[in-house]
Amino acid sequence: MEDSWYAIAHGADLDEVLSRAAFDEKDLSAWACDRLSSTGVPRNDAIHRSRLNQTFAYQILAGTRRASRDKLLQLAFGMQLGIRDASELLERGGACRLRPDCRRDLIVAFALHRGMGVEQCDDLLWAHGERTIMPENPRGERHSHDRER
């Protein structure tokens, strides 16, 4: 894709740009399935680590339900994706990529890069005054392990 942008910026003919472009029009479901397969991460393990409702997560992965950006981020943590792949997952899921000019996204990217889980990322977000990824529980607590704070 970046080569295509470069070619356009430097006056390449549109037909030439189109003929050289590598198109990848997989939807989120197909992309995630390929990604899980290539990394050897079992889908049920990824779903468990994501802390998403199991049924909802399977529906996202099957392409029958759309998810919010935060739910997609949970899935990215569950799939143990790096920054680029997490951004790809977000975009294929209809959300904006991780942005280096957004404080919250930088914290998320840091956690992804370090291989942290979604709970550890939420702890970092909370400690830095940012909105967490996972929702609060009905009693207004972020997570059960936050009670001692």
One Martini backbone bead per residue (centre of mass of N, CA, C, O) as a GRO file, in nm:
protein
  149
    1MET     BB    1   0.059   0.062  -0.022
    2GLU     BB    2   0.298   0.261   0.009
    3ASP     BB    3   0.386   0.229  -0.286
    4SER     BB    4   0.130   0.354  -0.404
    5TRP     BB    5   0.160   0.631  -0.278
    6TYR     BB    6   0.433   0.693  -0.406
    7ALA     BB    7   0.346   0.668  -0.702
    8ILE     BB    8   0.135   0.890  -0.696
    9ALA     BB    9   0.325   1.122  -0.587
   10HIS     BB   10   0.522   1.051  -0.863
   11GLY     BB   11   0.319   1.027  -1.130
   12ALA     BB   12   0.173   0.781  -1.177
   13ASP     BB   13  -0.015   0.579  -1.342
   14LEU     BB   14  -0.309   0.442  -1.265
   15ASP     BB   15  -0.284   0.168  -1.411
   16GLU     BB   16  -0.011   0.101  -1.284
   17VAL     BB   17  -0.096   0.106  -0.990
   18LEU     BB   18  -0.320  -0.111  -1.016
   19SER     BB   19  -0.134  -0.344  -1.132
   20ARG     BB   20   0.065  -0.339  -0.859
   21ALA     BB   21  -0.140  -0.391  -0.661
   22ALA     BB   22  -0.218  -0.529  -0.336
   23PHE     BB   23  -0.505  -0.691  -0.275
   24ASP     BB   24  -0.707  -0.685   0.042
   25GLU     BB   25  -1.054  -0.800   0.098
   26LYS     BB   26  -1.074  -0.897   0.372
   27ASP     BB   27  -1.241  -0.969   0.629
   28LEU     BB   28  -1.231  -1.004   0.956
   29SER     BB   29  -1.287  -1.307   0.966
   30ALA     BB   30  -1.068  -1.402   0.762
   31TRP     BB   31  -0.827  -1.262   0.888
   32ALA     BB   32  -0.843  -1.389   1.175
   33CYS     BB   33  -0.823  -1.680   1.084
   34ASP     BB   34  -0.545  -1.655   0.950
   35ARG     BB   35  -0.395  -1.546   1.197
   36LEU     BB   36  -0.446  -1.781   1.389
   37SER     BB   37  -0.325  -1.998   1.206
   38SER     BB   38  -0.032  -1.872   1.174
   39THR     BB   39   0.015  -1.871   1.505
   40GLY     BB   40  -0.151  -2.108   1.666
   41VAL     BB   41  -0.403  -1.978   1.787
   42PRO     BB   42  -0.661  -2.058   1.955
   43ARG     BB   43  -0.971  -1.935   1.954
   44ASN     BB   44  -1.054  -2.000   2.252
   45ASP     BB   45  -0.806  -1.858   2.377
   46ALA     BB   46  -0.852  -1.577   2.263
   47ILE     BB   47  -1.129  -1.538   2.391
   48HIS     BB   48  -1.048  -1.572   2.683
   49ARG     BB   49  -0.828  -1.338   2.687
   50SER     BB   50  -1.036  -1.104   2.602
   51ARG     BB   51  -1.304  -1.109   2.795
   52LEU     BB   52  -1.528  -1.194   2.627
   53ASN     BB   53  -1.807  -1.288   2.529
   54GLN     BB   54  -1.827  -1.580   2.375
   55THR     BB   55  -2.058  -1.537   2.175
   56PHE     BB   56  -1.971  -1.258   2.071
   57ALA     BB   57  -1.691  -1.341   1.969
   58TYR     BB   58  -1.788  -1.550   1.762
   59GLN     BB   59  -1.954  -1.341   1.599
   60ILE     BB   60  -1.722  -1.165   1.515
   61LEU     BB   61  -1.550  -1.396   1.378
   62ALA     BB   62  -1.803  -1.467   1.178
   63GLY     BB   63  -1.949  -1.180   1.091
   64THR     BB   64  -2.243  -1.126   1.257
   65ARG     BB   65  -2.090  -0.900   1.429
   66ARG     BB   66  -2.041  -0.596   1.559
   67ALA     BB   67  -1.780  -0.386   1.696
   68SER     BB   68  -1.626  -0.212   1.902
   69ARG     BB   69  -1.323  -0.088   1.960
   70ASP     BB   70  -1.286  -0.220   2.242
   71LYS     BB   71  -1.361  -0.508   2.155
   72LEU     BB   72  -1.132  -0.528   1.946
   73LEU     BB   73  -0.906  -0.489   2.151
   74GLN     BB   74  -0.964  -0.739   2.312
   75LEU     BB   75  -0.910  -0.928   2.074
   76ALA     BB   76  -0.616  -0.845   2.031
   77PHE     BB   77  -0.523  -0.949   2.305
   78GLY     BB   78  -0.621  -1.241   2.268
   79MET     BB   79  -0.436  -1.274   1.996
   80GLN     BB   80  -0.157  -1.140   2.040
   81LEU     BB   81  -0.103  -0.865   1.912
   82GLY     BB   82   0.037  -0.630   1.751
   83ILE     BB   83   0.021  -0.318   1.642
   84ARG     BB   84  -0.038  -0.367   1.339
   85ASP     BB   85  -0.252  -0.594   1.371
   86ALA     BB   86  -0.443  -0.432   1.549
   87SER     BB   87  -0.496  -0.214   1.338
   88GLU     BB   88  -0.610  -0.406   1.129
   89LEU     BB   89  -0.845  -0.511   1.296
   90LEU     BB   90  -0.983  -0.242   1.337
   91GLU     BB   91  -1.026  -0.171   1.040
   92ARG     BB   92  -1.183  -0.435   0.962
   93GLY     BB   93  -1.402  -0.352   1.201
   94GLY     BB   94  -1.453  -0.020   1.158
   95ALA     BB   95  -1.204   0.115   1.286
   96CYS     BB   96  -0.960   0.289   1.404
   97ARG     BB   97  -0.653   0.308   1.427
   98LEU     BB   98  -0.378   0.330   1.579
   99ARG     BB   99  -0.257   0.634   1.738
  100PRO     BB  100   0.032   0.830   1.801
  101ASP     BB  101  -0.162   1.100   1.885
  102CYS     BB  102  -0.277   0.907   2.120
  103ARG     BB  103  -0.256   0.838   2.442
  104ARG     BB  104  -0.425   0.579   2.466
  105ASP     BB  105  -0.295   0.431   2.220
  106LEU     BB  106  -0.008   0.425   2.336
  107ILE     BB  107  -0.073   0.244   2.575
  108VAL     BB  108  -0.181   0.009   2.413
  109ALA     BB  109   0.073  -0.036   2.240
  110PHE     BB  110   0.260  -0.096   2.473
  111ALA     BB  111   0.108  -0.347   2.573
  112LEU     BB  112   0.123  -0.510   2.315
  113HIS     BB  113   0.435  -0.510   2.282
  114ARG     BB  114   0.468  -0.649   2.582
  115GLY     BB  115   0.235  -0.881   2.610
  116MET     BB  116  -0.010  -0.798   2.739
  117GLY     BB  117  -0.299  -0.787   2.888
  118VAL     BB  118  -0.599  -0.636   2.926
  119GLU     BB  119  -0.570  -0.587   3.231
  120GLN     BB  120  -0.292  -0.445   3.224
  121CYS     BB  121  -0.384  -0.220   3.040
  122ASP     BB  122  -0.600  -0.108   3.227
  123ASP     BB  123  -0.405  -0.032   3.450
  124LEU     BB  124  -0.251   0.178   3.284
  125LEU     BB  125  -0.486   0.356   3.208
  126TRP     BB  126  -0.577   0.419   3.497
  127ALA     BB  127  -0.296   0.538   3.597
  128HIS     BB  128  -0.329   0.764   3.339
  129GLY     BB  129  -0.639   0.862   3.314
  130GLU     BB  130  -0.779   0.648   3.136
  131ARG     BB  131  -0.983   0.476   2.956
  132THR     BB  132  -1.095   0.176   2.962
  133ILE     BB  133  -1.178  -0.114   2.795
  134MET     BB  134  -1.322  -0.238   3.013
  135PRO     BB  135  -1.593  -0.260   3.180
  136GLU     BB  136  -1.774  -0.204   3.429
  137ASN     BB  137  -1.924  -0.309   3.687
  138PRO     BB  138  -2.225  -0.275   3.852
  139ARG     BB  139  -2.055  -0.143   4.114
  140GLY     BB  140  -1.813   0.041   3.968
  141GLU     BB  141  -1.595  -0.160   3.912
  142ARG     BB  142  -1.352  -0.262   3.718
  143HIS     BB  143  -1.217  -0.485   3.905
  144SER     BB  144  -1.167  -0.712   4.146
  145HIS     BB  145  -0.851  -0.621   4.192
  146ASP     BB  146  -0.939  -0.304   4.273
  147ARG     BB  147  -1.041  -0.294   4.575
  148GLU     BB  148  -0.757  -0.209   4.717
  149ARG     BB  149  -0.745   0.101   4.603
   0.00000   0.00000   0.00000
